[in-house]
Amino acid sequence: MLPIIARWTILEGKREPALAALRELAREVEDKEPFVPMYTIHTPDFTQTSYPTPPANEVIFLSVFDSHEAFEKHFKGLFQQWLDKYKDLFLVNSGNLFVVSEWLHREAGFIRQSMVTGKADSTGRK
């Protein structure tokens, strides 16, 4: 498994269409890329206190790919097609999507079934 965190920026005034496009991307990855076991897209929750305060237009991806080859297949295929359609909604640098990313190596931890199913676990938490 190959986890990655990636951060993008939505352009000012483009939030709603960008979020709709990102939901579309997540659905397409879920439907068409079985080699991507986890693909989640988040924005800052300003009802909670974060340190430092994150940028309001930040988008955070937390994803897991089966392998580096799976990531390349996603990046060069479905993702590139999606990006060609929606890149104008996000911050770019020299014509490329501006991304801050970090590959991760899991040292410990777990993923509860409730994260996958959306159903409450034995404690009643989702």
C-alpha positions in Angstrom: 0.0 0.0 0.0 1.2 3.5 -0.9 -0.4 6.4 1.1 -0.1 10.0 0.1 -1.2 13.4 1.3 -1.6 16.1 -1.3 -2.7 19.7 -0.8 -4.2 22.0 -3.5 -5.7 25.4 -3.5 -9.1 26.4 -4.9 -9.0 29.7 -6.7 -11.0 32.6 -5.1 -14.6 32.6 -6.2 -14.4 29.1 -7.6 -15.2 27.1 -4.4 -18.6 25.7 -5.3 -17.7 24.5 -8.8 -14.4 23.2 -7.5 -16.1 21.1 -4.8 -18.6 19.8 -7.3 -15.7 18.8 -9.6 -13.9 17.1 -6.7 -16.9 15.1 -5.8 -17.1 14.0 -9.4 -13.4 13.0 -9.3 -14.0 10.9 -6.2 -17.0 9.1 -7.7 -15.0 8.3 -10.9 -12.0 7.0 -9.0 -14.3 4.8 -6.8 -16.2 3.5 -9.9 -13.3 3.0 -12.3 -10.1 2.5 -10.3 -10.3 -0.6 -8.1 -6.5 -0.3 -7.5 -7.2 2.8 -5.4 -8.4 1.4 -2.0 -8.8 4.9 -0.4 -9.4 8.3 -2.0 -10.7 11.0 0.3 -10.9 14.7 -0.3 -11.2 17.2 2.6 -11.4 20.9 3.2 -10.6 22.7 6.5 -13.2 22.5 9.2 -13.3 26.0 10.7 -15.7 24.9 13.5 -12.7 23.4 15.1 -9.5 25.1 16.1 -6.4 24.2 14.0 -2.9 25.3 14.5 -1.8 27.0 12.4 -5.0 28.2 10.9 -5.2 26.5 7.4 -5.9 28.5 4.3 -9.7 28.7 3.6 -9.3 27.5 0.0 -7.2 24.5 0.8 -8.1 21.0 -0.4 -6.4 18.0 1.2 -6.3 14.6 -0.4 -5.6 11.5 1.8 -5.3 8.6 -0.6 -3.9 5.1 -0.7 -2.8 3.3 -3.9 -2.0 -0.4 -4.3 1.4 0.4 -5.6 3.5 3.1 -7.3 2.3 1.6 -10.7 -1.3 2.1 -9.5 -0.6 5.7 -8.7 1.0 6.3 -12.1 -2.0 4.7 -13.8 -4.4 7.0 -11.9 -2.2 10.1 -12.4 -1.7 9.6 -16.2 -5.2 8.3 -16.9 -8.5 9.2 -15.2 -6.9 12.0 -13.1 -5.3 13.7 -16.1 -8.5 13.6 -18.1 -10.4 15.2 -15.1 -7.7 17.8 -14.6 -7.8 18.8 -18.3 -11.5 19.7 -17.7 -11.2 21.4 -14.3 -7.7 22.8 -13.9 -9.0 26.4 -14.3 -10.6 26.0 -10.8 -7.3 25.5 -9.0 -4.0 27.3 -8.4 -1.4 26.5 -11.0 2.2 27.3 -11.4 3.8 27.5 -14.9 0.7 25.8 -16.3 0.8 22.9 -13.9 -1.5 22.2 -10.9 0.3 23.5 -7.8 0.5 20.5 -5.4 2.3 20.0 -2.1 2.5 16.3 -1.5 4.0 13.8 0.9 4.3 10.1 0.5 3.7 8.2 3.7 4.9 5.0 5.3 2.4 3.6 7.8 4.2 2.7 11.0 1.2 1.7 13.2 -2.5 2.2 13.5 -5.7 0.9 12.1 -8.8 1.7 10.0 -12.1 0.8 11.6 -14.8 -0.8 9.4 -17.0 2.3 10.2 -14.6 4.4 8.1 -15.4 2.2 5.1 -19.1 1.5 5.6 -20.2 4.8 7.3 -21.9 2.7 9.9 -21.3 3.3 13.6 -18.7 1.0 15.3 -19.3 -0.8 18.6 -18.9 2.5 20.5 -21.6 4.2 18.5 -19.1 6.4 16.7 -18.9 6.8 12.9 
